[in-house]
């Protein structure tokens, strides 16, 4: 899927991590938004009306994620 040409209109008070949470359902993709929008890097909080380019991000499907058998079901301190 080609995401070229997709944009997001920021609202007053939003930040890159809030926009990433809205767009990608995970704020950890804020760095990808920042890299795609260097002209807005001087803003910590958007005024509203800024237009962000939305880069393609390959988000893994949690249902197909490999299971790590070495991770215990419960944290040791919760036993």
Secondary structure as UniProt FT lines:
FT   TURN            4..5
FT   STRAND          7..9
FT   TURN            12..13
FT   HELIX           16..24
FT   HELIX           27..29
FT   HELIX           30..36
FT   HELIX           38..40
FT   TURN            41..42
FT   STRAND          51..53
FT   HELIX           62..64
FT   TURN            69..70
FT   HELIX           76..78
//
